[in-house]
């Protein structure tokens, strides 16, 4: 069980390599608030302190996980991108990142920004692939970079090729989303936890101001990149209608390259498992449209 937000960086490699990396010893950087930063070499599947040499310009997918996501689950999404020639960095948020935005989420995203600006990553084209609360975390990342006023946001924007949003959750979905990540949705314990979170947020105007700030950045869509939105009518956490409203707002801002993929029965952040062919086909369409992969599915670099 992870004790804090965890950053994992996994390079392109076979599916078996990604899994075998879990059994090797790790070299861990000491970062604030128990953040842990790992790299995975494609050559031998071992966890190392840097991405492999010779791939400094290869595309890099930034996977923004959901609260309660496990390393094993995120490695399945790494394998999805590895098969298309992309390396990955992934973030596993915890409930503290959501409920304590100033103390936790901002330092978490500052650590991610530093990882993306490191020598082995700074020249890489980026793909943003976010899940659930990852939308909130992306808004915090945008605010951190824009507040720096040193051009870091524009530098990041120039590198981002596209965005993929799987079950994104906006401000109103936070209490239910956080409580149901740890407790069975609809259970008395989950409802009690949701009520407690709603009560906590109602009494914390500074926390709500952080949420509104992050949500504002997400709706403003300052990246202006082609995007794929994946939702489902069977998802009780993410609202299809709310996502459609954000997509409409993005189009109104001049970004016509917004695709909505709406399923019927899959539950929250489980669309890949229920509809793997449709999910992968949509992913390929998006990556090909921006030139990240070629027509046969391989990396373009």
N, C-alpha and C positions, 0 to 999 in steps of 0.2 A: 504494500500500500504506500502510495506516495504521500509525503508529509507536507508538501508545498507545491507551488506551481512548478512544472517541469518543462524545460525546453529540451527537445531531442532533435538532433540533426542526423538524418540517415541518407547516405548517398545511394545513387543508382546501383542496383544489383539484383540478383535473382531473388525470388520470393523466399527461397530457403536460406539465403544469406541473411536477409532481414530478420528472420526468426532465430537463426543460430546465434546472432549477435547477443541475444539475451543471456546466453550461457557464458560469455567471456567476461573477464575482469574489466573494470571501467576506470578511466582516469577522469576525475571530477574537478571542475573548476569550483572554487568557493565564491558564490555570488550572494548578494543581499537576500534576505528573507527565504533562505533555503532553496533558492533556484538551483537547478542542476542542468548543466549544459553538456550534451554528449554529441559525438560525431560517429558515424558508422562508415567504414571504408568498404567500397565495392569489391576491392581485391580479395579480402579474406573474411569479410563480415564482422571483423572485430570493432569494438568501440575504441576510438582514438581521439586525440585532441585536435584533429584538423580533418578537413575534407581531403580526398586524395589529390595528389598533384596531377596537373594536366587537364583538370576539369573546371578551371577557374571561370570559364565563360559558359558552362553548361547551364541550362534552365534549372531554376530552383523553385519548388512548390512550398509555399508557407501554409501549413495546415493548422488552423485555429480550432482546436477541439472544444468539446462541450464539458460542462461541469459533470464530473463523475466518469469521464472517458478514461479507459485504461490503455496502457502502453500497447498491449497485445491487439486491442481493437484498432488503434491508430496505425499500427504497422500494416494492417490490411489496406488502408488507404495509401500508405507509403508504397506498398507493392503495386497498387493500381497505377501510380505515377511512375514508379521505377520501370514498369513494363513499357512505358512510353518515352523512356530516356531521360526522365527528370529526377533530380535529387530532391530530398525533402528536409525541411525543418518543421517540427511540430510542437505545438504548445498544448499542455494539458492544464486548463484552468481548474481551480478549486473554488469552493464556495466563498472563501475569504476574498478572492479577486472580485467577486460580484458585490458582496456586502460591504467591503471596505475599499472602495475605489481609490481613494487618495493614498492610503497606506499600502495597498497590495497591487491593484490593477495597474496603476501608473508605473511603479518600479518594475512590474512584470513586463510591460510593453517597452519600457526603456531597455531592459535586458535583451528583448527580441530585436529592437532597433539596432543595438550594438552588434548583435550576431549578424544581422544582415549587412552591416557596414564593415565587417571584418575583412581582412585582405582576401581570404579565400572565398568570400561571397559577394563582395562589393561590385563586381563586374557582371554578375549573373542576371539574366532576365528572370522576372518573378511571376509566379502564378499564385494568386490568393485563393485558397479553398477553405472556407469557413463553415462552421457548424453551430447551430443554436446560439449559445452565448458568445460564440466567436464574433458575431456581429457587433456586440457591445465592446468586446476587446479591441476590435479593429477601429472603432470610433475613438477609443482611448489612445491607440497608437497614432492615429491621425492628429489628435489634439496635442499629444506630446511633441510630435515632429513639427507641427505648425507653430506651436508656442516657442520653439527654439529660435525661430526667426533667423536661421542661418542657412536656409536653402535646403535643409535635409528632406523636407517633405517633397519638394520638386525633384530632388535627386531620386527619391523612392518612386515617385509617380512616373518618372521617365523609364524606370526599369519594369514596372508592372505591366504585364501584357493583357491579363484578363482576370476576372473574378468569378468564382463559383460559390454559391451560397446554398447550403443544404440545411433546411429547417431553421432558418434564422429567426431569432427571438428579439423583439423590440422591448421597449420599456415596460409595457403592460404585462408582458409574459414572464417577467423576472420572478415574482413570488412563486407562481406555480412551477416554473421551470426548475428553480433551485431546489424546492422541496421535493419535487417528483424525481429529481436525480438521485436522491438518497432513499426515498420511501415510495412504496407502491402507490401509483396515482389513484386517487379516489378513496384511499384508506383513511380511517380516522386520524392516524398519526400524520399522514401527509397533509390533510386538511388543517390540522392543528399547527403544523409547521408553516404552512402557507399563511395562515392567519397571523402567526408570530412575526413572519417576515414583513407582511403588509403593515402590521403595527409598528415594527421597527422603522420601516421606511417612512411612514407617516410622521414619525417623530424626529427624523433626521433630514432637515431641509438641505444641508450641505451635500449629503449623499444623493438626494434626488436631483440636485443641481448638476452633479457629476453625470448622472444617468442622462439627463436632458441634453447635456453637452455632447456626450457620446452619440446619442440618438440623432442629434442635429447634424453631426458630421456624417453619419451613415446616410441620412436622407439627402444631404447636400451632394453626395456622390462626387467628390472633388477629383477622384481618380479618372472618371470619364472613360472607362475601359469597357470592352465587350464583357457581358456577364451572362451567367447561367444560374437560374433560380430553381431549386428542386424542393417541392412541397408535396403534401398529400392531404386529401380530405379525411384520411384516417388518423391524422396527427392531432392529438388533443392539446399539444403545447403550442405549436406554431399555427397561426391563422393564415389560411390561404388568401383570404380577402385582404388582410393587412399587408401581406407580401405583394399582392397585386397592386395595392395602393402605392407602395414604394417603387415598384417597377414603373408604374405610370408616371410617378414624379421624376424618375430618372430619365424616362423618354421625353418628358416635357422640358427637361434641361438640355435636350439636344443629343442624348445618347440613345440612338435607335437600336443599337446592337444589344438588346436585352431579351433573352429567351426564357420563357417560363415552362417548366416541365412539372405538371401536376398529376400525381398518381391518385388512385382511388382508395387503397387499403393499407399502405405501409404506415407504420407508426413513427414516432419522432426519431430522427437520425438513424433510421433503419431502411431507407429507401434502396440503398445498394444491395442489401441482403434480399429484399423482396423482389426487386426488379433489376437484376444485375446487367442484363443485356441493354435495356433502355437507358440505364444510368451511364454505362460505359460509352454507348453510342453518342449520347448527348455531350459527354466529356470530350470525346474525340472531335465532335463538330466544333466545339469551342476552341480547343487547342489548335486544330488545323486552321481555323479562321484567322488566328493571330500569328500563324507561322511557327508555333512552338514545336509542333510535330509535323511530319510530312504525311503524304497520302497513305503510306503503308503502316502508319502508326508509330514509327520510330522517331527519335529525337532529331530535330533539324540542325543541331550543332554537332 
